[in-house]
Amino acid sequence: MQVVARAGMDPGPFFGMLAFMSVMGVIVLRPLVRAYAERLRGRSQDATLDSRDIEALQGEVAQLRRELDEVQNRLDFTERLLAQARERGLLAPPKER
């Protein structure tokens, strides 16, 4: 406080801002610290899934597998077409830069 007073500044706003930031820090950090502590203890609320959540996730995984199979089939088809075109000489060789 003496350092601030020697500089010719009123220490009131400084300490008010410090108190405000401390309170806000506690308000913001407290839930984060609590969540981290629960995660360390293994008691996270997000870790428990009911059967509906599991069935929904299984359905989404099955849908993603179907879509991935379709994309793989399209890629295989495109590769076969390009290989045929290359064999027939329909594709121009790559240009050198």
Summary of the structure (lengths in Angstrom):
residues: 97
radius of gyration: 31.8
end to end distance: 69.8
largest distance: 89.0
contacts: 162
relative contact order: 0.04
helix: 79%
strand: 0%
